[in-house]
Amino acid sequence: QVQLVESGGGLVQPGGSLRLSCAASGIIFRFYVMGWYRQAPGEQRSLVATISSGGTTNYADSVKGRFTISRDNAKNTVYLQMNSLKPEDTAVYYCNAKGLTAAADYWGQGTQVTVSS
């Protein structure tokens, strides 16, 4: 049974930082592309960042220079370090794991990030 469990969300003031974590189980983690997506109220889920099995990263333009995705294959965990947070970063953040087949596409339950003064 595949599980992706996110943690680290919360309420933070503009300009602050948060670090999200996603612990994976039930998959051979090192073979998966891991990603973070977010969904704000009334909007579609959108890409935040991805990291390949080899460590290649990709970011949405809106978070480049502020967010950093990383992975620890020994701990089966992917992280999202979020700095200089803005109110428009407010959303539910979801962890995603993509394998080599279309069926190997898994999501976590999401963690709320709220940026507000």
N, C-alpha and C positions, 0 to 999 in steps of 0.2 A: 504494500500500500504506500503510495507516494504521498508525502506530506511536505509542504513548504510553510514554515511558521515565521511570520514577520514579527518584529518587535522594535521598539525605539521611537515610535511616534509620540506625539503630544502637542502641547501648546507652547509656542515660542514667540518672542517679540521679533518684530522686523529687525534684520541685521544679525540675528542669532544663528545658532547652529544646532543641528541634530544629526545623530548617526543611526541609520536604520540597519537592522540585521535580518537576514533570512536564513534559517537553518533548514536544510533539506535532508530528507530521509527517504529510503525506498528507491533511490536512483543511484547510478554510478556517476556521482557528481562531476567528476573531472571531465567527463565527455560531453557535458551539457553547456550550451550557451545560456548564461544567466542574465536576467534583465530586471529592471525596475520600470514600472508603468504607473501612471496616476490618472485619477478620474475626479474631476471637480463636479459639484452639483450641476446638473443640466448639460454636462458636456460628455463627449465620448472619451473612452480610455485612450491615453496617448503614451508614446514612448518617452521615457526619461533617459535611460542609459542601458547599454548592454555590455557584457564582457564575454569574450569567447573562451573556449577551453585553453587557448594559448595565451590569453591575457590581452588580446586586442580589445580596445574600448571604443564605444560609439556613444555620442551624447546628442540630445535635442539641443538646438541652438539656444533655447531659452535658459538652459542650465549650464552651458559651457563656461568654464572658468570659476564656477561656484560649487558644482557638485563633483564628487569623485566616486566612481564605482571600483570595487576591488573584490577579490575572492581569496578564500583560504581553503584549498582543496583538502588539506588535512583535517579541517573542521567541518567540511561540507557546508560552508557558510559564505554568503555573499553580503557585502556591505554597501551602503550608500551614505557617504559623508556629505552633508548638505550645509554649506556655509553661506553667509550673506543672504539669508532667507528673506523673501518678499511675501507680501500678502497674497499675491497671485500664485504662490507655490502651495497654497492651501488646497488639499485634496486627500483622497484616500490613495495610499501608495500600495501597489501590489507587486509581489515578487513573481517572476516567471522563470520556468526552466524549459528550454527547448532542446530536444534530442534530434536524432538523425531522421526520424520518421514523423509524419504528420500527427500520428497518434501520441507521440511523446511530447506533449505540450501541456504543462501543468502550471496551476496558479495557486498562490496563497490566498488567505482570507482577507488580506488587506489590513493596513494600519493607518489611522487618521493622523494627518499632520495639519495643524492649524497655526497660521502665522498672523498674529494680531497683537495690537497694543492694548 
